[in-house]
Amino acid sequence: MSATHADLGTTLASLNATSRWKPWELVLLAALSVSWFFVGEHALLANEIAILALFALSLDLILGYAGVISLGHAAFFGTGAYVAALFAKHVMPDPLVGLGVAIAAAALLGAVSSVLVMRGSDLARLMITLGVAAILFELANKLEFTGGADGLQGVTIGPLLGRFEFDLYGRTAYAYSLVLLVVGLLVARRIVASPFGWSLRAIRDNRLRAAAIGLNVDLRLGVIYTISAAMAGAAGAALAQTTGFASLDGLDFHRSADVLLVVVIGGTGWLWGGVLGAIALKLMHDLLSAWTPQYWTFWLGLFLVVLVMVGRDRLFKPWTWWKKS
């Protein structure tokens, strides 16, 4: 019995140590929080980065911590965007209420589709997630109330908290998206540092062994998939509300591919990877497209190939290149 208590105490101590904020995390969080004061004329770009970072954070919850691969994560992003835009246009323009409705709709879609995603192999999950996104894309393209290929236009978003208008300079938009990103980071960190988060890592590493020790694998994966969908829906809603527009672009395959690239660049299984990956991808896109408008994708592709072949650690630590892999 004493040995069991000792093991339990060691486990609890390890969980507590993991849940504590590290100094570098506090520095990054503080830098992220005060960035609004320094973006200046680049507020619109910063808004896009914050939304993409929140979207990447949602994907990393299922990919990096639960080991669930998705090629159709845009399904939840686009659902959040369309629901928020439709709610603002036909019900009420309040952005916070619309955000809540969009999150609920995306979470519901995630809960329903998780039943399908949990079955079969990794290849089957890839096809199922891709198929769900493709179905929603075609529905949005064909249904009249979504605007079809022209997108949902004429969306008017009310002032944030009844006071702050979404202006053309994007400062209110960035403040809104930044708060959502910080809240998403705090929630995600709380999840991954909890016993539930550690059980997801166990499932990711060895699903059969996790089931053998009594973990309800399907239930846990369903819960985290639903949470991830809700977070992606929040990102989509933020995009629709800050731009006043929702289109098929939010459900397109390239949206899922882009967020997957962000997670690959920033690193999986590390919450800050989504944030840093979003910053890197957006800045590369902005700079390379300005430098060489016709061939910027070549340089981006070359960077990704080098990143994968060399490895993230060795790429950013050249002094380790001489070591054997």
DATAMO-V398409 format. One record per helix or strand. SS is the DSSP state (a for helix, b for strand). FROM is the first residue (numbers start at 1). LEN is the number of residues. If there is no record, write none. Layout:
SS/FROM/LEN
SS/FROM/LEN
This chain:
a/2/18
a/23/15
a/40/24
a/74/17
a/95/23
a/122/21
a/144/3
a/148/3
b/152/1
b/160/1
b/164/1
a/171/22
a/195/11
a/207/6
a/217/27
b/246/1
a/248/3
a/253/14
a/271/21
a/296/15
a/312/5
a/318/3
